[in-house]
């Protein structure tokens, strides 16, 4: 029987007013203010704070472990977050990132 794995791709628009807010981490360091808004958002995502900021975006199914953030890709003002049960190469052909999708489209 083949095991079914879950992968999730989330796009965040780093320039949106929602992410322009000042976010506070529990273990914040004084040098974090030197980072740009986008760099702070990336740091918050790596530290697992996306679930605190937007809890409904990473709801877990009963009996399953939470998904792990494996990769963050930057494309213009977009942050492409890739979550999964384990580090697995995601099929970029089915990506919701418009920059990746356009790279795979066939020009007529």
C-alpha positions as CSV (number, residue, x, y, z in Angstrom):
1,X,0.0,0.0,0.0
2,X,1.4,3.4,-1.0
3,X,1.7,5.9,1.7
4,X,0.0,9.2,1.0
5,X,2.0,12.3,2.0
6,X,0.8,15.8,2.4
7,X,2.6,18.8,0.9
8,X,1.4,22.4,1.2
9,X,2.5,25.5,-0.6
10,X,1.6,28.9,0.8
11,X,2.2,32.3,-0.9
12,X,2.6,35.4,1.3
13,X,2.6,38.9,-0.1
14,X,5.3,40.4,2.0
15,X,4.3,44.0,1.1
16,X,0.7,43.7,2.3
17,X,-0.5,45.8,5.2
18,X,-1.0,42.7,7.3
19,X,2.7,41.9,7.3
20,X,3.7,45.6,7.8
21,X,2.6,45.3,11.4
22,X,5.2,44.9,14.1
23,X,5.3,41.3,15.2
24,X,6.8,40.3,18.5
25,X,8.6,37.0,19.2
26,X,9.0,35.5,22.6
27,X,12.8,35.2,22.3
28,X,13.4,38.3,20.3
29,X,16.9,39.7,20.0
30,X,17.9,43.3,19.9
31,X,19.5,43.0,16.4
32,X,16.2,41.9,14.8
33,X,15.3,45.6,14.3
34,X,18.1,45.9,11.8
35,X,16.4,43.6,9.4
36,X,14.0,44.8,6.6
37,X,10.3,44.0,6.9
38,X,10.7,41.1,4.4
39,X,13.7,39.7,6.3
40,X,11.8,39.9,9.6
41,X,8.8,38.0,8.0
42,X,11.2,35.3,6.8
43,X,12.7,35.0,10.2
44,X,9.3,34.7,11.8
45,X,8.3,32.0,9.4
46,X,11.5,30.0,10.1
47,X,10.8,30.3,13.8
48,X,7.3,28.8,13.5
49,X,5.4,32.0,14.1
50,X,3.2,31.8,11.0
51,X,0.9,29.5,12.9
52,X,0.6,32.2,15.6
53,X,0.0,35.0,13.1
54,X,-2.5,33.0,10.9
55,X,-3.6,29.9,12.8
56,X,-6.2,28.8,10.3
57,X,-3.7,28.5,7.5
58,X,-1.9,25.5,9.0
59,X,-4.7,23.5,10.6
60,X,-3.6,19.9,11.2
61,X,-5.8,16.9,10.7
62,X,-6.6,14.8,13.8
63,X,-4.0,12.0,14.2
64,X,-1.5,13.6,11.9
65,X,1.6,15.5,13.0
66,X,2.0,19.1,12.0
67,X,3.6,19.9,8.7
68,X,7.3,21.2,8.7
69,X,8.5,24.2,6.8
70,X,11.2,22.9,4.5
71,X,11.8,25.8,2.1
72,X,11.2,29.5,1.6
73,X,11.6,30.9,-2.0
74,X,11.6,34.7,-2.6
75,X,10.1,35.9,-5.8
76,X,9.6,39.7,-6.0
77,X,7.3,40.6,-3.2
78,X,6.1,37.0,-2.8
79,X,7.3,34.5,-0.3
80,X,6.7,30.9,-1.4
81,X,6.6,28.7,1.7
82,X,6.8,24.9,1.2
83,X,5.5,22.7,4.0
84,X,5.5,18.9,4.1
85,X,5.6,15.8,6.3
86,X,9.2,15.3,5.2
87,X,11.7,17.0,2.8
88,X,10.4,16.0,-0.6
89,X,10.9,17.6,-3.9
90,X,7.7,19.3,-4.8
91,X,6.4,19.2,-8.4
92,X,7.0,22.8,-9.6
93,X,4.7,22.2,-12.6
94,X,1.7,22.3,-10.2
95,X,3.0,25.3,-8.2
96,X,0.7,28.2,-7.3
97,X,3.6,30.6,-7.5
98,X,2.9,32.6,-10.7
99,X,6.6,33.1,-11.4
100,X,7.2,29.3,-11.3
101,X,4.0,28.6,-13.2
102,X,4.9,30.9,-16.0
103,X,8.3,29.3,-16.4
104,X,6.5,26.0,-17.1
105,X,3.9,27.4,-19.5
106,X,4.2,26.8,-23.2
107,X,4.4,30.0,-25.2
108,X,2.4,29.8,-28.5
